[in-house]
Amino acid sequence: MNELRIGDLSARIPVIQGGMGVGVSLSGLAGAVAAAGGVGVISTAQIGYRDPDFGRHPIECNLKAVGEEIKKARKIADGGIVGVNIMVVTRQYEDYVKAAVEAGVDLIISGAGLPMKLPEIAGEVRIAPIVSSRKALQVIAKHWKKKYDRKPDLVVVEGPLAGGHLGFSREDVDAYTVTHEKNYDDEVRSIIELADALETPVVVAGGVYERSDMEHYLAMGAKGVQMATRFVTTRECDASDAYKQAYINAKEEDIVIVKSPVGMPGRAIHNAFLDKVNAGERFMRGCRQCITTCKPDTAPYCITEALINAVQGNLDEGLIFCGSNASRADRIETVADIMEEFSK
Ligand SMILES: Cc1cc2nc3c(=O)[nH]c(=O)nc-3n(C[C@H](O)[C@H](O)[C@H](O)COP(=O)(O)O)c2cc1C
């Protein structure tokens, strides 16, 4: 079986568990995936949401929780690889990166924007940008080379079938996934070609659910895959049982593209909350300092609050982010079951 090499690290199974905010991939899930031979990734998005002081001091609580979750994941990981996912558009992004570095994380994966300054903040820690286009990788690689004489240790290519916020216009999501005017594999090939020239491994994310999906991308020259949706319906996933059950209950037609208040399209399960938002109801009880591109004065709802409600099981007031494959979930699995399937 092909191992996945990331700088001097090596994962026995070439599967990265994608970071899922808010609170869906914390130390429980990330630690279990790492222990099973993959790469476990903690999402730092509002990671401190369970702290009693979160309402008043969200960023301080988050920065404290970054170190705590990495430490907890390490204990579970049993020597396996633990990474964090930090979105570039996070307010005080640099402080989150520093907190992860200080806690001794193995890998920092960073998307939702171009992580231009990441090499400077991350120091020796391995770094991986998430890109959705060849152009984005070109811009990042050129800048990192010129300014820091550094290349990415890994590139995550995230396509339009992924979960959460998407790095595409709504038109492009439809062109790739509805009308099929465009074929995302063409872009994947082009990004792999560029990454090969940099001698940087590529993993592909978005719509990978079973082993044959991984084989498809390995045959195209990828060195592994990043999966998120498949890991939600595991015993170890850090979300509530109600959240996992929403995936199991979802049918294909329930999975929709929403316009997130932070400006990007996102994929989610259609529910009563989205009906209320579409009917013009506003859910904004204050700002929790999450994403730089949000305009709290005009946003229809607070994305932090909606995602926290969902992860805690208050689904009628929650936004249930998911990937295009959520309707394929039909039972709760263990991380070990999934990793076994991908290791054969
Ligand atoms: C519930 C959920 C939350 C997510 N949150 C984030 C996030 O906070 N930051 C990020 O970069 N990607 C996020 N993603 C994207 C995943 O990390 C991953 O790359 C993508 O979903 C892979 O596609 P798949 O879900 O089809 O496997 C999220 C995905 C899901 C399903």
The ligand as a Gaussian input file, in Angstrom:
#p B3LYP/6-31G(d) Opt

LIG

0 1
 C      -19.114000      19.502000       8.385000
 C      -17.928000      20.012000       7.608000
 C      -17.227000      21.103000       8.072000
 C      -16.097000      21.559000       7.381000
 N      -15.372000      22.608000       7.900000
 C      -14.237000      23.014000       7.291000
 C      -13.435000      24.040000       7.879000
 O      -13.737000      24.565000       8.948000
 N      -12.309000      24.425000       7.202000
 C      -11.945000      23.849000       6.015000
 O      -10.923000      24.230000       5.439000
 N      -12.684000      22.855000       5.461000
 C      -13.800000      22.428000       6.065000
 N      -14.535000      21.394000       5.514000
 C      -14.037000      20.725000       4.298000
 C      -13.306000      19.429000       4.634000
 O      -12.149000      19.636000       5.372000
 C      -12.943000      18.569000       3.404000
 O      -11.874000      19.053000       2.678000
 C      -14.061000      18.306000       2.431000
 O      -15.311000      18.270000       3.041000
 C      -13.796000      16.997000       1.708000
 O      -14.876000      16.548000       0.990000
 P      -15.830000      15.364000       1.531000
 O      -16.566000      15.945000       2.678000
 O      -16.684000      15.071000       0.341000
 O      -14.973000      14.223000       1.934000
 C      -15.682000      20.930000       6.183000
 C      -16.422000      19.822000       5.707000
 C      -17.519000      19.362000       6.398000
 C      -18.280000      18.172000       5.880000

